[in-house]
Amino acid sequence: MAKVEIIVGGMSCGMCQSAVQEALSGVEGVAEAAVDLEGGRATVVFDEGATSLDSLRAAVEDAGFDVE
């Protein structure tokens, strides 16, 4: 398992936070996703054999947010 922190831009409320968390949690291979609204960060624990950092970034972007 790998752990990565992703900087997420564009979150302004609890619904944004939930949307990012849901998007990341829905990626196959993600074991844990925690989103910090105030810090603008998401911490993700995932199986590198099942998904990649690029897939995690794409999930956040597909949800309508920026990855920095």
PDB file as gemmi writes it, atoms N, CA and C in Angstrom:
CRYST1    1.000    1.000    1.000  90.00  90.00  90.00 P 1                      
ATOM      1  N   MET A   1       0.848  -1.189   0.000  1.00  0.00           N  
ATOM      2  CA  MET A   1       0.000   0.000   0.000  1.00  0.00           C  
ATOM      3  C   MET A   1       0.889   1.246   0.000  1.00  0.00           C  
ATOM      4  N   ALA A   2       0.425   2.225  -0.731  1.00  0.00           N  
ATOM      5  CA  ALA A   2       1.122   3.505  -0.800  1.00  0.00           C  
ATOM      6  C   ALA A   2       0.225   4.579  -0.202  1.00  0.00           C  
ATOM      7  N   LYS A   3       0.863   5.636   0.274  1.00  0.00           N  
ATOM      8  CA  LYS A   3       0.121   6.768   0.837  1.00  0.00           C  
ATOM      9  C   LYS A   3       0.604   8.020   0.128  1.00  0.00           C  
ATOM     10  N   VAL A   4      -0.354   8.819  -0.337  1.00  0.00           N  
ATOM     11  CA  VAL A   4       0.003  10.032  -1.062  1.00  0.00           C  
ATOM     12  C   VAL A   4      -0.887  11.175  -0.592  1.00  0.00           C  
ATOM     13  N   GLU A   5      -0.340  12.384  -0.671  1.00  0.00           N  
ATOM     14  CA  GLU A   5      -1.116  13.580  -0.351  1.00  0.00           C  
ATOM     15  C   GLU A   5      -1.296  14.366  -1.646  1.00  0.00           C  
ATOM     16  N   ILE A   6      -2.536  14.705  -1.947  1.00  0.00           N  
ATOM     17  CA  ILE A   6      -2.861  15.436  -3.174  1.00  0.00           C  
ATOM     18  C   ILE A   6      -3.373  16.820  -2.779  1.00  0.00           C  
ATOM     19  N   ILE A   7      -2.822  17.847  -3.420  1.00  0.00           N  
ATOM     20  CA  ILE A   7      -3.290  19.215  -3.190  1.00  0.00           C  
ATOM     21  C   ILE A   7      -4.496  19.425  -4.113  1.00  0.00           C  
ATOM     22  N   VAL A   8      -5.627  19.790  -3.516  1.00  0.00           N  
ATOM     23  CA  VAL A   8      -6.874  19.956  -4.272  1.00  0.00           C  
ATOM     24  C   VAL A   8      -7.291  21.421  -4.248  1.00  0.00           C  
ATOM     25  N   GLY A   9      -7.497  21.982  -5.422  1.00  0.00           N  
ATOM     26  CA  GLY A   9      -7.934  23.368  -5.527  1.00  0.00           C  
ATOM     27  C   GLY A   9      -9.408  23.443  -5.878  1.00  0.00           C  
ATOM     28  N   GLY A  10     -10.068  24.486  -5.409  1.00  0.00           N  
ATOM     29  CA  GLY A  10     -11.454  24.713  -5.780  1.00  0.00           C  
ATOM     30  C   GLY A  10     -12.488  24.257  -4.771  1.00  0.00           C  
ATOM     31  N   MET A  11     -12.039  23.682  -3.646  1.00  0.00           N  
ATOM     32  CA  MET A  11     -13.003  23.273  -2.616  1.00  0.00           C  
ATOM     33  C   MET A  11     -13.348  24.478  -1.753  1.00  0.00           C  
ATOM     34  N   SER A  12     -14.656  24.703  -1.562  1.00  0.00           N  
ATOM     35  CA  SER A  12     -15.055  25.865  -0.773  1.00  0.00           C  
ATOM     36  C   SER A  12     -16.087  25.541   0.307  1.00  0.00           C  
ATOM     37  N   CYS A  13     -16.572  24.297   0.339  1.00  0.00           N  
ATOM     38  CA  CYS A  13     -17.601  23.962   1.321  1.00  0.00           C  
ATOM     39  C   CYS A  13     -17.578  22.460   1.628  1.00  0.00           C  
ATOM     40  N   GLY A  14     -18.401  22.073   2.554  1.00  0.00           N  
ATOM     41  CA  GLY A  14     -18.488  20.674   2.949  1.00  0.00           C  
ATOM     42  C   GLY A  14     -18.939  19.764   1.824  1.00  0.00           C  
ATOM     43  N   MET A  15     -19.788  20.273   0.944  1.00  0.00           N  
ATOM     44  CA  MET A  15     -20.235  19.455  -0.183  1.00  0.00           C  
ATOM     45  C   MET A  15     -19.082  19.201  -1.151  1.00  0.00           C  
ATOM     46  N   CYS A  16     -18.217  20.186  -1.320  1.00  0.00           N  
ATOM     47  CA  CYS A  16     -17.025  20.010  -2.153  1.00  0.00           C  
ATOM     48  C   CYS A  16     -16.132  18.927  -1.553  1.00  0.00           C  
ATOM     49  N   GLN A  17     -15.933  19.019  -0.254  1.00  0.00           N  
ATOM     50  CA  GLN A  17     -15.122  18.040   0.459  1.00  0.00           C  
ATOM     51  C   GLN A  17     -15.695  16.634   0.266  1.00  0.00           C  
ATOM     52  N   SER A  18     -16.995  16.496   0.405  1.00  0.00           N  
ATOM     53  CA  SER A  18     -17.659  15.199   0.240  1.00  0.00           C  
ATOM     54  C   SER A  18     -17.517  14.685  -1.192  1.00  0.00           C  
ATOM     55  N   ALA A  19     -17.619  15.579  -2.163  1.00  0.00           N  
ATOM     56  CA  ALA A  19     -17.510  15.182  -3.565  1.00  0.00           C  
ATOM     57  C   ALA A  19     -16.122  14.633  -3.874  1.00  0.00           C  
ATOM     58  N   VAL A  20     -15.097  15.286  -3.348  1.00  0.00           N  
ATOM     59  CA  VAL A  20     -13.719  14.827  -3.574  1.00  0.00           C  
ATOM     60  C   VAL A  20     -13.504  13.486  -2.868  1.00  0.00           C  
ATOM     61  N   GLN A  21     -13.984  13.378  -1.636  1.00  0.00           N  
ATOM     62  CA  GLN A  21     -13.827  12.130  -0.884  1.00  0.00           C  
ATOM     63  C   GLN A  21     -14.531  10.980  -1.615  1.00  0.00           C  
ATOM     64  N   GLU A  22     -15.725  11.240  -2.085  1.00  0.00           N  
ATOM     65  CA  GLU A  22     -16.493  10.211  -2.795  1.00  0.00           C  
ATOM     66  C   GLU A  22     -15.791   9.809  -4.095  1.00  0.00           C  
ATOM     67  N   ALA A  23     -15.260  10.789  -4.818  1.00  0.00           N  
ATOM     68  CA  ALA A  23     -14.561  10.502  -6.074  1.00  0.00           C  
ATOM     69  C   ALA A  23     -13.337   9.627  -5.825  1.00  0.00           C  
ATOM     70  N   LEU A  24     -12.565   9.972  -4.804  1.00  0.00           N  
ATOM     71  CA  LEU A  24     -11.366   9.188  -4.510  1.00  0.00           C  
ATOM     72  C   LEU A  24     -11.713   7.802  -3.982  1.00  0.00           C  
ATOM     73  N   SER A  25     -12.698   7.724  -3.124  1.00  0.00           N  
ATOM     74  CA  SER A  25     -13.095   6.434  -2.553  1.00  0.00           C  
ATOM     75  C   SER A  25     -13.634   5.492  -3.620  1.00  0.00           C  
ATOM     76  N   GLY A  26     -14.152   6.048  -4.699  1.00  0.00           N  
ATOM     77  CA  GLY A  26     -14.718   5.238  -5.764  1.00  0.00           C  
ATOM     78  C   GLY A  26     -13.691   4.645  -6.712  1.00  0.00           C  
ATOM     79  N   VAL A  27     -12.438   5.050  -6.572  1.00  0.00           N  
ATOM     80  CA  VAL A  27     -11.377   4.512  -7.433  1.00  0.00           C  
ATOM     81  C   VAL A  27     -10.984   3.128  -6.926  1.00  0.00           C  
ATOM     82  N   GLU A  28     -10.957   2.166  -7.831  1.00  0.00           N  
ATOM     83  CA  GLU A  28     -10.592   0.801  -7.459  1.00  0.00           C  
ATOM     84  C   GLU A  28      -9.177   0.787  -6.886  1.00  0.00           C  
ATOM     85  N   GLY A  29      -9.016   0.127  -5.758  1.00  0.00           N  
ATOM     86  CA  GLY A  29      -7.706   0.032  -5.127  1.00  0.00           C  
ATOM     87  C   GLY A  29      -7.497   1.021  -3.995  1.00  0.00           C  
ATOM     88  N   VAL A  30      -8.413   1.965  -3.824  1.00  0.00           N  
ATOM     89  CA  VAL A  30      -8.277   2.937  -2.735  1.00  0.00           C  
ATOM     90  C   VAL A  30      -8.794   2.307  -1.449  1.00  0.00           C  
ATOM     91  N   ALA A  31      -7.928   2.262  -0.448  1.00  0.00           N  
ATOM     92  CA  ALA A  31      -8.286   1.691   0.843  1.00  0.00           C  
ATOM     93  C   ALA A  31      -8.829   2.755   1.789  1.00  0.00           C  
ATOM     94  N   GLU A  32      -8.316   3.971   1.644  1.00  0.00           N  
ATOM     95  CA  GLU A  32      -8.715   5.058   2.549  1.00  0.00           C  
ATOM     96  C   GLU A  32      -8.497   6.398   1.862  1.00  0.00           C  
ATOM     97  N   ALA A  33      -9.452   7.301   2.021  1.00  0.00           N  
ATOM     98  CA  ALA A  33      -9.320   8.658   1.492  1.00  0.00           C  
ATOM     99  C   ALA A  33      -9.845   9.631   2.542  1.00  0.00           C  
ATOM    100  N   ALA A  34      -9.017  10.592   2.920  1.00  0.00           N  
ATOM    101  CA  ALA A  34      -9.409  11.610   3.895  1.00  0.00           C  
ATOM    102  C   ALA A  34      -9.157  12.971   3.269  1.00  0.00           C  
ATOM    103  N   VAL A  35     -10.171  13.829   3.272  1.00  0.00           N  
ATOM    104  CA  VAL A  35     -10.070  15.135   2.633  1.00  0.00           C  
ATOM    105  C   VAL A  35     -10.147  16.228   3.688  1.00  0.00           C  
ATOM    106  N   ASP A  36      -9.157  17.125   3.668  1.00  0.00           N  
ATOM    107  CA  ASP A  36      -9.084  18.257   4.597  1.00  0.00           C  
ATOM    108  C   ASP A  36      -9.507  19.509   3.835  1.00  0.00           C  
ATOM    109  N   LEU A  37     -10.718  19.970   4.090  1.00  0.00           N  
ATOM    110  CA  LEU A  37     -11.259  21.134   3.383  1.00  0.00           C  
ATOM    111  C   LEU A  37     -10.410  22.377   3.630  1.00  0.00           C  
ATOM    112  N   GLU A  38     -10.120  22.675   4.885  1.00  0.00           N  
ATOM    113  CA  GLU A  38      -9.373  23.891   5.220  1.00  0.00           C  
ATOM    114  C   GLU A  38      -7.953  23.863   4.658  1.00  0.00           C  
ATOM    115  N   GLY A  39      -7.332  22.698   4.698  1.00  0.00           N  
ATOM    116  CA  GLY A  39      -5.963  22.575   4.194  1.00  0.00           C  
ATOM    117  C   GLY A  39      -5.888  22.386   2.691  1.00  0.00           C  
ATOM    118  N   GLY A  40      -7.025  22.072   2.062  1.00  0.00           N  
ATOM    119  CA  GLY A  40      -7.044  21.857   0.623  1.00  0.00           C  
ATOM    120  C   GLY A  40      -6.251  20.641   0.190  1.00  0.00           C  
ATOM    121  N   ARG A  41      -6.304  19.597   1.024  1.00  0.00           N  
ATOM    122  CA  ARG A  41      -5.514  18.403   0.750  1.00  0.00           C  
ATOM    123  C   ARG A  41      -6.345  17.141   0.905  1.00  0.00           C  
ATOM    124  N   ALA A  42      -5.947  16.129   0.156  1.00  0.00           N  
ATOM    125  CA  ALA A  42      -6.547  14.809   0.302  1.00  0.00           C  
ATOM    126  C   ALA A  42      -5.415  13.821   0.549  1.00  0.00           C  
ATOM    127  N   THR A  43      -5.574  12.989   1.554  1.00  0.00           N  
ATOM    128  CA  THR A  43      -4.608  11.945   1.847  1.00  0.00           C  
ATOM    129  C   THR A  43      -5.243  10.623   1.451  1.00  0.00           C  
ATOM    130  N   VAL A  44      -4.538   9.874   0.610  1.00  0.00           N  
ATOM    131  CA  VAL A  44      -5.100   8.648   0.050  1.00  0.00           C  
ATOM    132  C   VAL A  44      -4.145   7.480   0.280  1.00  0.00           C  
ATOM    133  N   VAL A  45      -4.696   6.381   0.774  1.00  0.00           N  
ATOM    134  CA  VAL A  45      -3.958   5.126   0.906  1.00  0.00           C  
ATOM    135  C   VAL A  45      -4.515   4.208  -0.173  1.00  0.00           C  
ATOM    136  N   PHE A  46      -3.615   3.699  -1.034  1.00  0.00           N  
ATOM    137  CA  PHE A  46      -4.090   2.900  -2.157  1.00  0.00           C  
ATOM    138  C   PHE A  46      -3.122   1.783  -2.513  1.00  0.00           C  
ATOM    139  N   ASP A  47      -3.649   0.805  -3.230  1.00  0.00           N  
ATOM    140  CA  ASP A  47      -2.880  -0.333  -3.715  1.00  0.00           C  
ATOM    141  C   ASP A  47      -2.280   0.040  -5.063  1.00  0.00           C  
ATOM    142  N   GLU A  48      -0.968   0.140  -5.126  1.00  0.00           N  
ATOM    143  CA  GLU A  48      -0.295   0.540  -6.360  1.00  0.00           C  
ATOM    144  C   GLU A  48      -0.477  -0.470  -7.490  1.00  0.00           C  
ATOM    145  N   GLY A  49      -0.833  -1.695  -7.143  1.00  0.00           N  
ATOM    146  CA  GLY A  49      -1.078  -2.708  -8.159  1.00  0.00           C  
ATOM    147  C   GLY A  49      -2.448  -2.575  -8.795  1.00  0.00           C  
ATOM    148  N   ALA A  50      -3.342  -1.821  -8.146  1.00  0.00           N  
ATOM    149  CA  ALA A  50      -4.717  -1.691  -8.636  1.00  0.00           C  
ATOM    150  C   ALA A  50      -5.006  -0.329  -9.238  1.00  0.00           C  
ATOM    151  N   THR A  51      -4.267   0.699  -8.832  1.00  0.00           N  
ATOM    152  CA  THR A  51      -4.495   2.045  -9.358  1.00  0.00           C  
ATOM    153  C   THR A  51      -3.198   2.833  -9.324  1.00  0.00           C  
ATOM    154  N   SER A  52      -3.241   4.046  -9.848  1.00  0.00           N  
ATOM    155  CA  SER A  52      -2.047   4.886  -9.913  1.00  0.00           C  
ATOM    156  C   SER A  52      -2.377   6.302  -9.448  1.00  0.00           C  
ATOM    157  N   LEU A  53      -1.331   7.059  -9.231  1.00  0.00           N  
ATOM    158  CA  LEU A  53      -1.510   8.462  -8.848  1.00  0.00           C  
ATOM    159  C   LEU A  53      -2.243   9.212  -9.952  1.00  0.00           C  
ATOM    160  N   ASP A  54      -1.962   8.886 -11.200  1.00  0.00           N  
ATOM    161  CA  ASP A  54      -2.656   9.536 -12.319  1.00  0.00           C  
ATOM    162  C   ASP A  54      -4.154   9.271 -12.262  1.00  0.00           C  
ATOM    163  N   SER A  55      -4.551   8.066 -11.886  1.00  0.00           N  
ATOM    164  CA  SER A  55      -5.978   7.724 -11.770  1.00  0.00           C  
ATOM    165  C   SER A  55      -6.635   8.505 -10.645  1.00  0.00           C  
ATOM    166  N   LEU A  56      -5.905   8.698  -9.552  1.00  0.00           N  
ATOM    167  CA  LEU A  56      -6.438   9.470  -8.430  1.00  0.00           C  
ATOM    168  C   LEU A  56      -6.629  10.927  -8.843  1.00  0.00           C  
ATOM    169  N   ARG A  57      -5.636  11.475  -9.528  1.00  0.00           N  
ATOM    170  CA  ARG A  57      -5.740  12.859 -10.015  1.00  0.00           C  
ATOM    171  C   ARG A  57      -6.918  13.001 -10.964  1.00  0.00           C  
ATOM    172  N   ALA A  58      -7.070  12.045 -11.866  1.00  0.00           N  
ATOM    173  CA  ALA A  58      -8.167  12.091 -12.837  1.00  0.00           C  
ATOM    174  C   ALA A  58      -9.520  12.055 -12.135  1.00  0.00           C  
ATOM    175  N   ALA A  59      -9.646  11.270 -11.079  1.00  0.00           N  
ATOM    176  CA  ALA A  59     -10.911  11.183 -10.338  1.00  0.00           C  
ATOM    177  C   ALA A  59     -11.269  12.527  -9.725  1.00  0.00           C  
ATOM    178  N   VAL A  60     -10.275  13.219  -9.166  1.00  0.00           N  
ATOM    179  CA  VAL A  60     -10.512  14.541  -8.562  1.00  0.00           C  
ATOM    180  C   VAL A  60     -10.902  15.542  -9.651  1.00  0.00           C  
ATOM    181  N   GLU A  61     -10.191  15.516 -10.768  1.00  0.00           N  
ATOM    182  CA  GLU A  61     -10.487  16.442 -11.859  1.00  0.00           C  
ATOM    183  C   GLU A  61     -11.857  16.155 -12.473  1.00  0.00           C  
ATOM    184  N   ASP A  62     -12.216  14.873 -12.594  1.00  0.00           N  
ATOM    185  CA  ASP A  62     -13.524  14.512 -13.132  1.00  0.00           C  
ATOM    186  C   ASP A  62     -14.652  14.980 -12.214  1.00  0.00           C  
ATOM    187  N   ALA A  63     -14.343  15.130 -10.926  1.00  0.00           N  
ATOM    188  CA  ALA A  63     -15.339  15.617  -9.967  1.00  0.00           C  
ATOM    189  C   ALA A  63     -15.465  17.150 -10.024  1.00  0.00           C  
ATOM    190  N   GLY A  64     -14.600  17.799 -10.832  1.00  0.00           N  
ATOM    191  CA  GLY A  64     -14.701  19.246 -11.027  1.00  0.00           C  
ATOM    192  C   GLY A  64     -13.740  20.082 -10.226  1.00  0.00           C  
ATOM    193  N   PHE A  65     -12.691  19.464  -9.722  1.00  0.00           N  
ATOM    194  CA  PHE A  65     -11.719  20.194  -8.895  1.00  0.00           C  
ATOM    195  C   PHE A  65     -10.343  20.143  -9.531  1.00  0.00           C  
ATOM    196  N   ASP A  66      -9.473  21.041  -9.092  1.00  0.00           N  
ATOM    197  CA  ASP A  66      -8.118  21.121  -9.637  1.00  0.00           C  
ATOM    198  C   ASP A  66      -7.153  20.334  -8.756  1.00  0.00           C  
ATOM    199  N   VAL A  67      -6.167  19.734  -9.404  1.00  0.00           N  
ATOM    200  CA  VAL A  67      -5.091  19.065  -8.688  1.00  0.00           C  
ATOM    201  C   VAL A  67      -3.842  19.859  -8.953  1.00  0.00           C  
ATOM    202  N   GLU A  68      -3.186  20.275  -7.874  1.00  0.00           N  
ATOM    203  CA  GLU A  68      -1.982  21.113  -8.027  1.00  0.00           C  
ATOM    204  C   GLU A  68      -0.734  20.283  -7.813  1.00  0.00           C  
TER     205      GLU A  68                                                      
END                                                                             
